[in-house]
Amino acid sequence: MVCCGIVVTAAFTSCSEDDLSATSVIKDSTWPKTAFDKWLDRHYVQAYNIQLKYRLEDAETDFTYTLAPADVANSVKVAHIVLHTWLEAYDEVAGRHFTRQLAPKLLQFVGSPAMESDNRGMMGQAEGGMKITLFGINQLEINRSFLNNSYFQSMHHEFTHILAQNKNYDTDFQKISEGSYAPADWYAAGKTETEALQKGFISLYAMSEYNEDFAETLAFYLIYTPAEWAQKMTTADAAGTNGSAIIGQKLAMIRSYMQTAWNIDIDQLRTVIHRRMDEVLDGSVDLDDLSL
């Protein structure tokens, strides 16, 4: 406090009215819009009322982590991929009004992964159904595994929570794995993905509680190909367990909920998502196009 007072006093005693600059020391945080900013205005703000922030802003960033800004060229590509494979996939199946009304209103891109103390790099984070942050933009790989595991699993998971918050699903879902959830130590309870599958959970995190189980089951169903899903079910039964039957029960309730509550056929949605992902991967979508 004393040092600040000295600095302020010095500033006033060393300047006269004649010395004052006409240029304000308070800088406007806005900047001229680039071609990418204008493209985002058209395809995200106007189309979906979604803000996509790719510049590292203090107000939107968790500086618990050491983070780097997102590369602009990669941000352009990821913005195209999210639009084509996620937002427009829901448009195609449920209509633009559905997507515009329910999709999170803020997407943030960060260049580096958010490194945890155990050296795990977090690639996706969701906050309260309103904001999704995608990390690791600078490490972007245009392949199905990277995009699904880094980004789309988290995005479909969070969107499922939003849907469930707007229209409740059958509470009988809670009873399917009642007694098997481990809220405090789910990561230890299952130990490995294989053990989680054999207990009737599509992932370790699904063991944390029933709402996460619901969201994880649908998210993984949407990103896995039919062959990948079948392989997971084979693993779920590999030790003479009945994991696939338990997961199948959950999926049946999710399928009924999505059809009844939202008029969405999840098999149709999965087909559309994978077709659109294929279009990204085979070069049918120009990921650098910024034309309006």
VONU-783428 format. One record per atom (N, C-alpha, C): x, y, z. Coordinates in steps of 0.1 Angstrom, whole numbers, plus 2048, in hexadecimal, padded with zeros to 3 digits. Each point is the difference from the previous one (the first is absolute). Example, Ala and Ser with C-alpha at 12.3 -4.5 7.8 and 13.67 -1.06 7.14 Angstrom:
8847C784E 7F780C800 80980C800 7FC80B7F9 80980B800 7F880B808 
This chain:
8087F4800 7F880C800 80980D800 80A800808 80980C801 8078027F3 8057F67FA 8078017F3 7F68067F5 7F47FB800 7F78057F6 7FE80F802 7FF80580D 7FE80E803 80B8087FB 80C7FB802 80C8077FB 8008027F1 7FC7F57F9 8008007F1 7F580A7FC 7F5800806 7F58097FC 80580F802 80680280C 80480E803 80A8057F6 80A7F77FD 80A8047F6 7FA8037F3 7F67F97FC 7FA8027F3 7FA80E800 7F980480B 7F980D800 80A80B801 80B7FF807 80980B802 8098027F4 8027F57F8 8098017F5 7F98057F3 7F3801800 7F98047F4 7F880D802 8008087F6 7F780C800 7F57FE7F6 7F6809800 7F57FE7F7 8058007F1 80B8077FE 8058017F2 8067F37FC 8047F780A 8077F47FC 7F67F57FD 7F3802803 7F67F57FE 7FF7FC7F1 8007F37FE 7FE7FA7F3 7F27FF7FC 7FD8027F3 7F27FF7FB 7FC7F27FF 80A7F7801 7FD7F17FE 7FD7FA80E 7F47FA801 7FC7F980C 8097F5804 8037FE80D 8087F5804 7F77F4802 7F3802800 7F67F5801 7FE7FA7F2 8047F57FD 7FF7FA7F3 7F37F87FE 7FA8037F5 7F47F87FC 8047F27FD 7F87F6806 8047F27FE 7FB7FA7F3 7F98087F8 7FC7FB7F3 80B8027F6 7FE7F87F5 80A8017F5 7F97FF7F3 8078047F5 7F97FF7F3 7FD7F17FD 7F47FE7FA 7FB7F37FD 8087FA7F5 8057F4802 8077F97F5 7F67F87F7 8057FA7F6 7F77F87F7 7FA7F5809 8087FA809 7FB7F5808 7F580580A 80280C806 7F6806809 7F28027F8 8018057F4 7F48027F8 7FA7F37FD 8087F57FD 7FA7F37FD 7F97FB80C 80680280C 7FA7FB80D 7F3807802 80080D7FD 7F3808802 7F57FA7F8 8037FC7F4 7F67FB7F6 7FC7F1804 80A7F8803 7FD7F2801 7FD7FB80F 804808809 7FE7FC80E 7F780A807 80380D800 7F780A807 7F38017FA 7FF8037F3 7F38027F9 7F97F37FF 8077F57FD 7F97F37FE 7FB7FA80D 80880180B 7FD7F880C 80080880D 80380D7FF 80280880C 80B7FB809 80B7FB7F9 80B7FA808 80C8097FD 80780480B 80D8077FF 80B7F5800 8098027F7 80C7F77FF 80C809802 8077FE80C 80B808803 80D7F87FE 8098057F8 80C7F97FD 80C808805 7FE80C805 80B808806 8007FD80F 80B800806 8017FC80E 7FC80C809 7F4800806 7FB80B807 8017FD80F 804809808 8027FE80F 7F27FC806 7F68077FC 7F37FE806 7FA7F27FD 8047F97F5 7FB7F37FD 80A7F5802 80B803806 80B7F6801 8037FC80E 8027F3803 8047FB80D 80F800800 80680A807 80E801800 8067F780C 7F87F7805 8067F5808 80A7F87F8 7FD8007F3 8097F97F6 80980A7F9 80B7FB7FB 8088087F8 7FC7FD7F1 7FA80A7FA 7F97FF7F3 8068097F6 7FF7FB7F3 8058077F5 7F48047F7 80180B7F9 7F58047F7 7FF7F67F4 7F48007FB 7FD7F77F5 8068057F3 8067F87F8 8058037F3 7F48047F7 80080B7F9 7F48047F9 7FD7F77F4 80A7FB7F9 7FD7F77F5 7FA7F3805 8047FB80B 7FA7F4805 7F2803806 7FE80C805 7F3804805 7F68007F5 8048057F4 7F78007F5 7FC7F27FC 8097F7800 7FD7F27FD 7F67FA80A 80380280D 7F87FA80A 7F2806800 7FF80D7FD 7F38067FF 7F87FA7F5 8067FD7F5 7F97FA7F5 7FC7F1804 8087F9806 7FD7F2804 7F580080A 80080980A 7F580080A 7F38047F9 8008097F7 7F48047F9 7FB7F57F8 8087F97F8 7FB7F67F7 7FD7F3807 8077FC80A 7FF7F3806 7F780080C 7FF80B807 7F880180C 7F38087FE 80180D7FE 7F48087FF 7F77FC7F5 8067FF7F4 7F87FD7F4 7FB7F2800 8067F7807 7FB7F2802 7F3800807 7FF80880B 7F4801808 7F58087F8 80580A7F8 7F68077F7 7FA7F67F7 8087F77FA 7FB7F77F6 7F57F6805 8027FC80D 7F77F6806 7F5807807 80280B807 7F6806809 7FC80E7FC 8078067F6 7FC80E7FC 80880B806 80280B7F9 80880B804 7FB80680D 7F3801801 7FA80680C 8047F880D 8007F37FF 8057F880B 80E803804 8098007F7 80E802803 80280E805 7FA80A7F9 80280E804 7FB80280F 7F57FA803 7FB80280D 8087F980B 8067F57FE 8057F880B 80F7FF800 8078037F5 80F7FF800 80680A80A 80B7FC806 80780A809 80480D7F8 7FF80B807 80180D7FA 80E8057FF 80A7F9806 80D8057FF 80A7F47FE 8088017F5 80A7F77FE 80E807800 8097FA807 80D806801 80B7F77FC 80A8057F8 80B7F87FB 80D804808 8077F6804 80D803807 80B7F87F9 80C8067FE 80A7F97F8 8067F4806 80280080D 8077F5807 7F67F7808 8047F4803 7F87F8809 80180680E 7F67FE809 80080480E 8067F4808 80D802803 8077F5807 7FD7FF80F 7FB7F4804 7FD7FD80E 80D7FD807 7FF7FF80D 80C7FD809 8067F27FD 7F77F77FB 8057F27FE 8057FF7F1 80280B7F9 8058017F3 7F67FC7F5 7F37FF803 7F67FE7F6 7FC80D7FA 7FE8007F3 7FC80C7F9 7F18017FD 7F9809806 7F28017FE 7FD8077F3 7F87FA7F7 7FD8067F3 7F28067FF 7F87FD809 7F28067FF 7FB80380E 7F880B801 7FB80380D 7F28077FE 7F67FD808 7F38067FE 7FC80680D 7F980B7FF 7FC80880C 7F1803800 7F97F9808 7F2803802 7F78007F4 8037F97F6 7F88007F4 80080C7F7 80880A804 80180D7F9 80D8027F8 80A7F9804 80D8027FA 8087F37FF 8077FF7F4 8087F47FE 80E8067FC 80B7FB806 80D8047FD 8077F47F9 8068027F5 8087F67F9 80E804801 8087F7806 80F803802 8077F97F5 80D8027FF 8097F97F7 7FE8037F2 7FB80C7FD 7FD8037F2 80D8007F7 80B804807 80D8007F8 8057F27FD 7FB7F6807 8047F27FD 7F67F97F7 7F88087F9 7F57FA7F8 8057F57F6 7F97F5800 8027F57F6 7F37FE7F9 8007FF7F3 7F37FE7F9 7FE7F17FE 7FD7F980B 7FC7F27FF 7F57FD80A 7F97F67FD 7F47FD808 8037FE80F 80B7F9803 8037FD80E 80380C808 8088097FA 80480C807 7F3809802 7F98027F5 7F4809801 7F67FB80A 7FD7F37FF 7F67FB809 8047FF80F 80C7FB802 8057FF80E 80380D806 80580A7F8 80480D806 7F4809801 7F78007F7 7F680A7FF 7F27FB801 7FC7F77F6 7F27FE7FE 7F97F780B 8087F7807 7FB7F980B 7FB80A80B 808809803 7FD80A80A 7F48097FC 7FF8037F3 7F68097FB 7F27F9800 8007F37FB 7F47F9801 7FB7FD80E 80A7FD809 7FD7FE80E 7F980C806 80680C7FE 7FA80C806 7F38037FA 7FE7FE7F3 7F38037FA 7F57F7805 8047F3803 7F67F7806 7FC80580E 809806808 7FC80680D 7F680B7FD 8038087F7 7F780C7FD 7F27FB7FC 7FF7F57F8 7F37FB7FC 7F97FA80D 8077F9808 7FA7FA80C 7FC80B80A 80780B800 7FC80B809 7F38077FB 7FD7FF7F3 7F48067FB 7F47F7801 8037F37FE 7F57F6801 8067F4807 7F97FD80B 8057F5808 7FF7F27F9 8097F7803 7FF7F27FC 7FB7F780B 7FC7F47FC 7FA7F780A 8097FD80B 7FB80280D 8097FD80C 8037F2801 7FA7F77F9 8037F2800 80E7FD7FB 80680A7F9 80D7FE7FB 80A7FF80C 7FD80780B 80980080B 8017F2807 7F57F77FD 8007F3807 8087F67F9 8048027F3 8067F67F8 80E7FC807 80880A804 80C7FD806 80180580F 7F4800806 7FF80580E 8097F7809 808807808 8097FA809 80E7FE7FA 8018037F3 80D7FE7F9 80880D7FE 7F980B802 80780D7FE 80A80380B 80A8077FD 80B804809 80380E7FF 7F7809805 80280F7FE 80E805805 8057FB80B 80C806805 80D7FB7F9 7FF7F37FC 80D7FA7FA 7FD7F77F4 7F88057F7 7FC7F97F4 80D7FB7F8 80A809800 80C7FD7F8 8077F4806 7FE7FD80D 8077F5807 7F67F4800 7F3803800 7F67F5801 8017F77F4 8018067F4 8017F87F4 80E7FC7FC 809808804 80F7FE7FD 8038017F2 7F97F87F7 8038017F2 7F38007F8 8008057F4 7F48007F8 7FA7F27FE 8097F67FF 7FB7F27FE 7F77FC80C 80580380C 7F97FD80C 7F3808801 80080C7FC 7F4808800 7F67FA7F6 8047FD7F4 7F77FA7F6 7FA7F3806 8087F8806 7FB7F3806 7F680280B 80080C806 7F780380B 7F38077FA 8008037F3 7F48057FA 80180F7FE 80D8067FF 80280E7FE 8088027F3 7FC80A7F8 8078027F3 80E806803 80280680B 80D807803 80280080F 80C803805 80280180E 7F880C806 80080B7F9 7F980C805 7F17FD801 7FA7F77F8 7F27FC801 7FD7FA80E 80A7FB807 7FE7FB80D 7FE80A80B 80380D7FD 7FF80A80A 7F2803806 7F68007F7 7F2801805 7F77FF7F4 7F37FE802 7F77FC7F5 7FE80B7F5 80180C804 7FF80B7F5 80C7FF7F7 80C7FE806 80C7FF7F7 7FF7F37F8 7FB7F5806 7FE7F47F9 7F78027F3 7F5807802 7F78037F5 8078077F5 80780B804 8068087F6 80C7F97F9 8087F8808 80B7F97FA 7FB7F57F6 7F67F9804 7FB7F67F7 7FB8057F3 7F980B7FF 7FB8057F4 80C8067F8 809807807 80B8077F9 8097F57F9 8037F6807 8097F57FA 7F87F97F5 7F37FE801 7F97F97F6 8008087F3 80080E801 7FF8087F5 80E8017F9 80B7FF807 80D8027FA 8067F27FB 7FC7F5806 8057F37FC 7F97FC7F3 8077FA7F7 7FA7F97F5 7F97F4805 7F77FA7F8 7F97F4804 80B7F5803 80A7FF7F9 80B7F6802 80780280D 80380D803 80680480D 7F77FD80C 7F48037FE 7F67FD80B 7FF7F1802 7FF7F97F6 7FF7F1801 80D7FA807 80B8067FD 80D7FB807 7FF80380F 7FB80C803 7FF80380F 7F67F6807 7F67FD7F9 7F67F6806 8067F2801 8097FD7F7 8077F3801 80980080C 80780B802 80980280C 7F87FF80C 7F4806800 7F780080C 7FC7F3805 8007F67F7 7FC7F2803 80C7F6800 80C8057FE 80C7F87FE 8037F780C 7FD80480C 8037F880C 7F47F9805 7F77FD7F7 7F37F9804 7F7809807 80280D7FF 7F880A807 7F48037F6 7F6808805 7F58047F8 80080F7FE 80C8067FF 80180F7FF 7F88057F4 8007F97F4 7F98057F5 7F1801802 7FB7F6807 7F1800803 7FC80C808 80980380A 7FD80C808 80180D7F8 80B8017F8 80180C7F8 7F58017F6 7FB7F47FB 7F58007F6 7F3805807 7FE7FC80C 7F4805807 800810801 80C805803 80280E802 7FD8077F2 8067FA7F6 7FF8067F2 7F18007FC 7F97F5803 7F27FF7FC 7F880C807 80380380C 7F980B807 80380D7FA 80D8027FC 80480C7FA 7FA8027F2 7FF7F57F9 7FA8007F3 7F2805801 7F87FA809 7F2803802 7FF80F805 809804809 7FF80E804 80280A7F5 80A7FE7F8 8048097F5 7F48007F5 7FA7F57FE 7F57FF7F6 7F4807806 7FC7FD80C 7F4806806 80180E804 80B804806 80280E804 80480A7F5 8087FB7F7 8068097F6 7FD7FC7F1 7F97F57FE 7FD7FB7F3 80D7FE7F8 80A7FA807 80D7FE7FA 8037F0800 8027FB7F5 8047F27FF 810800801 8057FA80B 80E801802 8087F87F6 7FA7F67FA 8077F87F5 8018097F4 7F68077FD 80180A7F4 80A80B803 80080580D 80980A804 80F7FB7FE 8027F4805 80E7FA7FF 8047FF7F2 7F77FB7F7 8037FF7F2 80480D7FA 7F880B803 80380D7FB 80D805805 8037FE80D 80D805805 80B7F97FA 8007F37FD 80B7F97FA 8018037F1 7F58027FA 8018057F2 80780D7FF 7FC809808 80680E800 80F7FF804 8037F880A 80E7FE803 8087FB7F4 7FB7F67F9 8067FB7F4 80380B7F6 7F68097FF 80180B7F6 80B80A804 80380180D 80B808805 80D7F97FC 8007F3803 80D7F97FF 8047FD7F1 7F67FF7F7 8037FE7F2 80380D7F8 7FF80B807 80380D7F9 7F48067F9 7F47FB802 7F48067FA 7FD80D806 80480380C 7FE80D807 80C808800 80080C7FA 80B809800 80280680D 8097FC808 80280480E 80680E801 8058057F5 80680E800 7F780B7FA 7F57FC7FB 7F78097F9 7FA80A809 80280D7FD 7FB80B809 7F68097F8 7FB7FA7F4 7F78087F8 7F2801808 7F980A7FE 7F3802807 7F57FB7F8 
